[in-house]
Amino acid sequence: MARLVQLGWNCTRAVPVFLTACVALTAACTSSSDSDSEKGTAAKPTVSAAPSKPAPLDPDEAAKADALAAYKAYWTEVPKAFAVPAIEGTDLKRYAAAEALSKAEVTVANLKKNHRVMTGEPVVTNATVTSAELEKKTPNVSISSCLDVSKWQITDKKTGKPAPVATNPVTKYVITSLLERWDGSWKVLKYDLHADQPC
């Protein structure tokens, strides 16, 4: 996942300030001495310095930001696949590989076999890069986040009603994931759910 900062301009305050500045400037010009006018000298307007450009983002921080963006995109595509259920038609393969993609494919196959889908969406918050090895031949980062699955449920595809499944009292817990950068793109390779760590 650059942010645009919008600067608001309060017109009701800006206009009087602008007019006051004009009046002051006019008064200064008319009160100049005759000797100044005879010499043809006039006060030169003050030129303010150009605004400084923001410092470029550190390459390591930029890489971490890209990894976090890919991680969030992964969690956008997973519920899309499970809602059909099908991997095709989603961008899941763009953001997942190896074990993470295999688990998704197995889940899709099981949902199809049992005529079920997953409705609603998981909520992922507090995604944070906990470690990074960006100088390796294959750069990688580890991300920890809080996963809330309370509004993401298995549903019978025919009836649209929640399917009877074993319930887990913990629906909001820590999940840790490993991402690697392949050919310039970050992919989720694997993840671990920590139901013993509610968040």
MARTORFI-266365 format. One line per 3 residues: number of its first residue (from 0); for each residue x, y, z of C-alpha. Coordinates in steps of 0.5 Angstrom, whole numbers, plus 2048, in hexadecimal, padded with zeros to 3 digits. Layout:
NUM) X/Y/Z | ...;
END
This chain:
0) 800/800/800 | 803/80F/7FD | 7FF/813/801;
3) 7FC/819/7FF | 7FC/81F/804 | 7F6/824/802;
6) 7F7/82B/805 | 7F0/82E/806 | 7F0/836/805;
9) 7EB/83A/80A | 7E8/83F/805 | 7E5/843/80A;
12) 7EC/844/80D | 7F0/844/807 | 7ED/84A/804;
15) 7ED/84F/809 | 7F4/84D/80B | 7F6/84E/803;
18) 7F2/855/803 | 7F6/857/809 | 7FD/856/806;
21) 7FB/85A/800 | 7F9/860/804 | 7FF/860/808;
24) 803/85F/801 | 800/865/7FE | 801/869/804;
27) 808/868/804 | 809/86A/7FD | 805/870/7FE;
30) 809/872/804 | 810/872/800 | 814/878/800;
33) 814/87D/7FA | 81C/87B/7FA | 81A/874/7F9;
36) 815/875/7F3 | 81A/87A/7F0 | 81F/874/7F0;
39) 81A/870/7ED | 81C/86B/7F3 | 816/866/7F5;
42) 816/861/7FA | 817/85A/7F7 | 811/855/7F9;
45) 814/850/7FE | 815/849/7FA | 813/843/7FF;
48) 818/83D/7FE | 815/837/7FA | 812/832/7FF;
51) 817/82C/800 | 815/825/7FE | 814/820/802;
54) 81A/81B/804 | 819/815/7FF | 817/80F/803;
57) 81C/80A/805 | 81D/804/801 | 81C/7FF/806;
60) 816/803/809 | 813/803/802 | 814/7FB/801;
63) 811/7FA/808 | 80B/7FF/805 | 80A/7FB/7FF;
66) 80A/7F4/803 | 805/7F7/807 | 801/7F9/801;
69) 801/7F2/7FE | 7FF/7EF/805 | 7F9/7F3/805;
72) 7F7/7F1/7FE | 7F8/7EA/7FF | 7F3/7EB/805;
75) 7EE/7EE/800 | 7EF/7E8/7FB | 7EE/7E3/800;
78) 7E7/7E4/802 | 7E5/7E5/7FA | 7E8/7DE/7F8;
81) 7E4/7DB/7FE | 7DE/7DE/7FD | 7DD/7DB/7F6;
84) 7E1/7D6/7F7 | 7E6/7D7/7F2 | 7ED/7D9/7F1;
87) 7EC/7DB/7EA | 7E9/7E2/7E9 | 7ED/7E5/7EF;
90) 7F4/7E8/7F0 | 7F6/7E3/7F5 | 7FC/7E0/7F1;
93) 7FF/7E7/7F1 | 7FF/7E7/7F8 | 800/7E0/7FB;
96) 805/7DA/7F9 | 808/7D4/7FC | 804/7D2/802;
99) 7FF/7D8/803 | 7FD/7D6/7FC | 7FC/7CF/7FD;
102) 7F8/7D0/803 | 7F3/7D5/7FF | 7F3/7CF/7FA;
105) 7F1/7CA/7FF | 7EC/7CE/802 | 7E9/7D0/7FC;
108) 7E8/7C8/7FA | 7E5/7C7/800 | 7E0/7CC/800;
111) 7DE/7CA/7F9 | 7DE/7C3/7FB | 7D9/7C4/801;
114) 7D5/7C9/7FD | 7D7/7CF/801 | 7DA/7D6/801;
117) 7DC/7DB/806 | 7D8/7E1/807 | 7DA/7E8/80A;
120) 7E2/7EA/80A | 7E7/7E9/80F | 7EA/7F0/812;
123) 7F2/7F1/813 | 7F4/7F6/817 | 7FB/7F8/81A;
126) 7FF/7F5/814 | 806/7F6/816 | 80D/7F4/814;
129) 810/7F1/819 | 817/7EF/816 | 81A/7F0/80F;
132) 820/7ED/80B | 820/7F1/805 | 827/7F0/803;
135) 826/7E9/801 | 826/7E6/7FA | 81F/7E5/7FC;
138) 81C/7EB/800 | 817/7E9/806 | 813/7EC/80B;
141) 80F/7E9/811 | 808/7ED/813 | 804/7EC/819;
144) 7FD/7EE/819 | 7F6/7ED/81C | 7F1/7E9/819;
147) 7EA/7EA/81A | 7E6/7E4/817 | 7DF/7E6/81B;
150) 7DC/7E8/815 | 7DF/7E3/810 | 7DB/7DC/810;
153) 7DA/7D6/80C | 7D3/7D6/809 | 7CF/7D1/806;
156) 7CF/7D3/7FE | 7C8/7D0/7FD | 7C4/7D3/803;
159) 7C8/7D9/804 | 7C8/7D7/80C | 7CE/7D6/810;
162) 7D1/7CF/810 | 7D2/7CB/816 | 7D9/7CB/818;
165) 7DD/7CA/81E | 7DD/7D1/822 | 7E4/7D4/824;
168) 7E3/7D9/82A | 7E8/7DD/828 | 7E7/7E1/821;
171) 7EC/7E7/822 | 7F3/7E5/822 | 7FA/7E6/820;
174) 7FD/7E3/819 | 804/7E3/817 | 806/7E3/810;
177) 80C/7E2/80C | 80D/7E6/805 | 812/7E6/800;
180) 813/7EA/7FA | 813/7E6/7F3 | 815/7EA/7ED;
183) 814/7F1/7F0 | 80D/7EF/7F3 | 80B/7ED/7FA;
186) 808/7E6/7FC | 805/7E3/802 | 808/7DC/803;
189) 806/7DA/809 | 802/7DC/80F | 801/7D9/817;
192) 7FB/7DA/81A | 7FB/7DC/822 | 7F5/7DA/825;
195) 7F8/7DA/82C | 7FA/7E2/82B | 7F3/7E6/82A;
198) 7F4/7ED/828;
END
